[in-house]
Amino acid sequence: MIVTEKFDKYAIIETGGKQYQAIPGKTIAIEKLDAEAGQEVIFDKVVFKKDAEGSFTYGKPYLDTPVKASVVKHTKDKKLIVFKFKRRKKVRVKKGHRQPITVVRIESF
């Protein structure tokens, strides 16, 4: 059974070529940013916003209201294994990769 939480207030932001759901007070792991831990970050590319009273606002393509967040830490994502194999040639290459990520806490929008 899939349980989905319903939030009264959230926004959809775009950063690093991906879209994330920004909920005030929650932390999200996004693509690496050039910011120090504890520094405030402003996301200008807001695609969608839902207010507490249930009104929706869509951007064309983006909204004017930015989302403010603070950087919690920089870390690496889980390891991905890249395995290349060519049959009958004795070619086997196994590599691992960990993508650098930034954990941010959404403050307000």
C-alpha positions in Angstrom: 0.0 0.0 0.0 1.4 3.4 -1.0 0.8 6.2 1.5 1.0 9.7 0.1 1.1 12.7 2.4 -0.9 15.7 1.5 0.8 19.0 2.1 -1.1 22.3 2.3 1.8 24.4 1.0 4.5 23.3 -1.4 6.4 24.4 -4.5 8.1 22.7 -7.4 11.6 24.0 -8.1 14.0 23.3 -10.9 17.7 23.0 -10.3 20.5 20.9 -11.9 18.2 19.9 -14.8 15.7 18.2 -12.4 12.6 19.2 -10.6 12.1 18.8 -6.8 9.2 19.3 -4.4 10.0 22.0 -1.9 8.1 21.8 1.4 8.9 24.4 4.1 10.9 22.9 6.9 11.9 19.7 5.0 15.3 18.8 3.6 16.0 17.6 0.1 19.1 16.2 -1.6 19.8 18.0 -4.9 22.6 18.2 -7.4 25.9 19.7 -6.1 25.8 23.5 -5.5 28.7 25.9 -5.1 27.7 27.1 -1.6 29.2 26.6 1.8 27.3 24.7 4.6 25.0 27.2 6.5 24.8 29.6 3.5 21.5 30.7 2.2 20.5 29.7 -1.4 17.7 31.2 -3.5 16.0 29.1 -6.2 14.6 31.4 -8.9 13.2 28.7 -11.2 9.9 28.0 -9.5 7.5 26.1 -11.8 4.5 25.5 -9.5 3.3 26.8 -6.2 0.4 25.7 -3.9 -0.7 28.0 -1.1 -2.3 27.0 2.2 -5.7 28.1 1.1 -5.7 25.7 -1.8 -4.9 28.1 -4.6 -2.5 27.0 -7.3 -0.1 29.1 -9.3 1.6 27.9 -12.5 4.6 29.6 -14.0 4.9 30.5 -17.7 7.6 29.1 -17.6 8.7 30.3 -14.1 7.1 32.2 -11.2 8.4 35.5 -9.8 8.4 34.3 -6.2 11.8 32.6 -5.3 12.2 29.8 -2.8 14.8 30.4 0.0 16.8 27.5 1.4 19.9 26.9 3.5 22.7 24.4 2.8 22.9 21.7 5.4 25.9 19.7 4.1 27.7 18.4 1.1 27.9 14.6 0.7 27.9 11.8 -1.9 25.0 9.7 -3.2 24.9 5.9 -3.0 27.4 4.1 -5.2 26.4 3.1 -8.7 28.2 0.1 -10.3 29.2 0.5 -14.0 30.0 -2.9 -15.5 31.2 -3.3 -19.1 31.4 -6.7 -20.7 32.4 -8.0 -24.1 31.7 -11.7 -24.7 34.4 -14.0 -25.9 37.0 -11.2 -25.6 38.0 -11.5 -21.9 37.0 -7.8 -21.4 35.4 -7.1 -18.1 35.6 -3.6 -16.6 33.9 -2.8 -13.2 33.8 0.8 -12.0 31.9 2.5 -9.3 30.6 6.1 -9.2 29.2 8.3 -6.4 27.5 11.5 -7.5 28.2 14.5 -5.2 25.0 16.0 -3.8 24.0 18.9 -1.6 21.4 18.6 1.2 19.4 21.8 1.6 16.6 22.7 4.1 13.7 24.7 2.6 13.1 27.8 4.6 10.3 29.8 2.9 8.7 30.8 -0.4 
